[in-house]
Amino acid sequence: MRLIAIVGGLAIAGLLLLAWTQPWANVDLTTGATVELTGSDAAPALAALGLAALALAAALTLAGVVFRVVLAVLQALIGVTVVASTAFALSSAATTAAPAVTKLTGVTGSESVAALLGDVAWTAWPVIAIIGGGLCVLHGAFVLATARKWPRSGQRFERADDQGARARRDGGAEPPRDAIGDWDALSGGDDPTAR
């Protein structure tokens, strides 16, 4: 489940970043020109959200149970934000196209730009971005549902004192000594021969 969650998170982040770079719409202007809107024009926040989802998937590789729950909630919020950002871009072509139209024509002001707009031909990429946002929400729910079932992180992420305390708490004696454990104890400032 852990591998599925991590790989799935990376794939979703990649999908969001890909959608951000693709053409989202072709806008015909009354002047006869055509403006191509990319995801970076239509939904500039998508890049930051995709990078956040990428960092989140990477953080899952080391996260403990509590942190996994926090990351799952954040992933769901990222997904909701992606859907909202993309839906806003789709609902308001004039606002979405305004920066690109201003750059091409020099016309500013929302009413002036709206007067220049003709037909808007949307591509499939905004829909793919919305699907990516939905997948983020599902990914967050999956991580939340399975967070407690993932195997523990390796012992290399725990201090030697924590390992001994865990062994005593679980009813066992001190963990057996080995070269790696002794080295870790020395690194932590403890004398492994004092036990």
For each residue, the residues with C-beta under 8 A, 3 or more apart:
1: 4 5 146 149 150
2: 5 6 60 150 151
3: 6 7
4: 1 7 8 142
5: 1 2 8 9 60 139 142 143 146 150
6: 2 3 9 10 57 60 61
7: 3 4 10 11
8: 4 5 11 12 57 135 139 142
9: 5 6 12 13 53 54 56 57 60 75 139 143
10: 6 7 13 14 54 57 58
11: 7 8 14 15
12: 8 9 15 16 53 57 132 135 136 139
13: 9 10 16 17 50 51 53 54 56 57
14: 10 11 17 18 50 54
15: 11 12 18 19 128 131 132 135
16: 12 13 19 20 46 49 50 53 82 129 132 133 136
17: 13 14 20 21 46 47 50 51 54
18: 14 15 21 22
19: 15 16 22 39 46 125 126 128 129 132
20: 16 17 38 39 40 43 46 47 50 129
21: 17 18 38 39 40
22: 18 19 38 39 123 125
23: 26 36 37 38 123 125
24: 37 38 39 41 42 43 89 122 123 125 126
25: 36 37 42 93 96 97 120 121 122 123 126
26: 23 34 35 36 37 120 121 123
27: 34 35 36 37 93 97 100 101 117 118 119 120 121
28: 33 34 117 118 119 120 121
29: 32 33 34 35 101 104 105 116 117 118
30: 115 116 117 118
31: 105 116
32: 29
33: 28 29 104 105
34: 26 27 28 29
35: 26 27 29 97 100 101 104
36: 23 25 26 27 100
37: 23 24 25 26 27 41 42 96 97 100
38: 20 21 22 23 24 41 42
39: 19 20 21 22 24 42 43 46 125 126 129
40: 20 21 43 44 46 47
41: 24 37 38 44 96 97 99 100
42: 24 25 37 38 39 86 89 96 126
43: 20 24 39 40 46 85 86 88 89 126 129
44: 40 41 47
45: 48 49 81 85
46: 16 17 19 20 39 40 43 49 50 82 85 86 129
47: 17 20 40 44 50 51
48: 45 51 52
49: 16 45 46 52 53 78 81 82 85
50: 13 14 16 17 20 46 47 53 54
51: 13 17 47 48 54 55
52: 48 49 55 56 74 78
53: 9 12 13 16 49 50 56 57 75 78 136
54: 9 10 13 14 17 50 51 57 58
55: 51 52 58 59
56: 9 13 52 53 59 60 71 74 75 78
57: 6 8 9 10 12 13 53 54 60
58: 10 54 55 61
59: 55 56 62 63 67 71
60: 2 5 6 9 56 57 63 68 71 143
61: 6 58
62: 59 153 157
63: 59 60 67 68 71
64: 67 68 153
65: 68 69 147 148 150
66: 69 70
67: 59 63 64 70 71
68: 60 63 64 65 71 72 143 144 147 150
69: 65 66 72 73 144 147
70: 66 67 73 74
71: 56 59 60 63 67 68 74 75 143
72: 68 69 75 76 140 141 142 143 144 147
73: 69 70 76 77 140 144
74: 52 56 70 71 77 78 140
75: 9 53 56 71 72 78 79 136 137 139 140 143
76: 72 73 79 80 136 137 140 141 144
77: 73 74 80 81 140
78: 49 52 53 56 74 75 81 82 133 136 140
79: 75 76 82 83 132 133 134 135 136 137 138 139 140
80: 76 77 83 84 133 137
81: 45 49 77 78 84 85 133
82: 16 46 49 78 79 85 86 129 130 132 133 136
83: 79 80 86 87 130 133 134 137
84: 80 81 87 88
85: 43 45 46 49 81 82 88 89
86: 42 43 46 82 83 89 90 126 129 130 133
87: 83 84 90 91 130
88: 43 84 85 91 92 95
89: 24 42 43 85 86 92 96 126
90: 86 87 93 96 122 126
91: 87 88
92: 88 89 95 96
93: 25 27 90 96 97 117 120
94: 97 98 110 113 114 117
95: 88 92 98 110
96: 25 37 41 42 89 90 92 93
97: 25 27 35 37 41 93 94 100 101 113 117 120
98: 94 95 101 102 110 113
99: 41 102 103
100: 27 35 36 37 41 97 103 104
101: 27 29 35 97 98 104 105 107 113 116 117
102: 98 99 105 106 107 108 113
103: 99 100
104: 29 33 35 100 101
105: 29 31 33 101 102 116
106: 102
107: 101 102 112 113 116
108: 102 112 113
109: 112 113
110: 94 95 98 113 114
111: 114 115
112: 107 108 109 115 116
113: 94 97 98 101 102 107 108 109 110 116 117
114: 94 110 111 117
115: 30 111 112
116: 29 30 31 101 105 107 112 113
117: 27 28 29 30 93 94 97 101 113 114 120
118: 27 28 29 30
119: 27 28
120: 25 26 27 28 93 97 117
121: 25 26 27 28
122: 24 25 90 126
123: 22 23 24 25 26 126
124: 127 128
125: 19 22 23 24 39 128 129
126: 19 24 25 39 42 43 86 89 90 122 123 129 130
127: 124 130 131
128: 15 19 124 125 131 132
129: 16 19 20 39 43 46 82 86 125 126 132 133
130: 82 83 86 87 126 127 133 134
131: 15 127 128 134 135
132: 12 15 16 19 79 82 128 129 135 136
133: 16 78 79 80 81 82 83 86 129 130 136 137
134: 79 83 130 131 137 138
135: 8 12 15 79 131 132 138 139
136: 12 16 53 75 76 78 79 82 132 133 139 140
137: 75 76 79 80 83 133 134 140 141
138: 79 134 135 141 142
139: 5 8 9 12 75 79 135 136 142 143
140: 72 73 74 75 76 77 78 79 136 137 143 144
141: 72 76 137 138 144 145
142: 4 5 8 72 138 139 145 146
143: 5 9 60 68 71 72 75 139 140 146 147
144: 68 69 72 73 76 140 141 147
145: 141 142
146: 1 5 142 143 149 150
147: 65 68 69 72 143 144 150
148: 65
149: 1 146
150: 1 2 5 65 68 146 147
151: 2
152:
153: 62 64 157 158
154: 157
155: 158 163
156: 184
157: 62 153 154
158: 153 155 162 163 166
159: 162 163 184 188
160: 163 164 181 184 185 188 190 192
161: 164 165 188 190
162: 158 159 165 166
163: 155 158 159 160 166 167 175 181
164: 160 161 167 168 174 175
165: 161 162 168 169
166: 158 162 163 169 170
167: 163 164 170 172 173 174 175
168: 164 165 171 172 173 174
169: 165 166
170: 166 167
171: 168
172: 167 168 175
173: 167 168
174: 164 167 168 195
175: 163 164 167 172 181
176:
177: 181 182 192 195
178: 181 182
179: 182 183
180: 183 184
181: 160 163 175 177 178 184 185 192
182: 177 178 179 185 186 192
183: 179 180 186 187
184: 156 159 160 180 181 187 188
185: 160 181 182 188 190 191 192
186: 182 183 189 190 191 192
187: 183 184
188: 159 160 161 184 185
189: 186
190: 160 161 185 186 194
191: 185 186 194
192: 160 177 181 182 185 186 195
193:
194: 190 191
195: 174 177 192
